[in-house]
Amino acid sequence: MKTIPTSLLHRVLEPENSPASVHPTLIMLHGRGADEEDLLGLSSFLDDRLLIISARAPFAWDYSGYTWYDIGQVGVPLPGMFDESYARLASFVDDVLRNYPVDPSRVYLFGFSMGAVMSYALSLTKPELFRGVSANSGYVPEGTSLRFRWQDLAGKDFFIAHGVNDSVIPVQMARRAKELFAKSNATVDYREYPMDHQISDESLSDIAGWLKRLLDD
């Protein structure tokens, strides 16, 4: 499958077992200091029906890799880079939907750390685009210019995973997300794991099972 020019650089992994003309699609969003290759190694543990598209954050990070935004304090993205990343990510998803063989009723986001924050940002403002979101070691970006549509999440599934020993984004921020989602009409699977700021074998296995159940619906 040819990579199509879009608003963000990205990698594409074709589904190994999807004979249909359009495919369930997983869009991966990495954390700070990584790139579009970072999460692709997880693909072998995920459902082989998925078309996987992994995007690169738009800004080079001073210490290597790429980033989605600057941080003022943990949990508060600074405007500017964040707003531009949000706009470019929204444009990127539009490009993906137009140019790749995507089943528009089965589009999923998989974000880690900053990528989870961007996954929340996009899915909570444009929920009609997504069937489900796996948010790993992130937080809901409150205090930004975004307006979240908490009551427009019926039929949307969120898998929230966080380490109780997270030394980068404290687990309290995931618990805050759980509180916010309790007021929504989304379906939420919230889990804490005995891990640091990472995706563990246990959490990945649970995510894979969650995705498979959604695909089998």
PEPEPE-V308158 format. One record per helix or strand. SS is the DSSP state (alpha for helix, beta for strand). FROM is the first residue (numbers start at 1). TO is the last residue. If there is no record, write none. Layout:
BEGIN
SS,FROM,TO ; SS,FROM,TO
END
This chain:
BEGIN
beta,10,13 ; beta,23,29 ; beta,34,34 ; alpha,40,45 ; beta,51,55 ; beta,59,60 ; beta,66,67 ; beta,71,73 ; beta,76,77 ; alpha,81,99 ; beta,102,112 ; alpha,114,125 ; alpha,127,129 ; beta,132,136 ; alpha,150,152 ; beta,157,163 ; alpha,171,182 ; beta,187,193 ; alpha,201,216
END
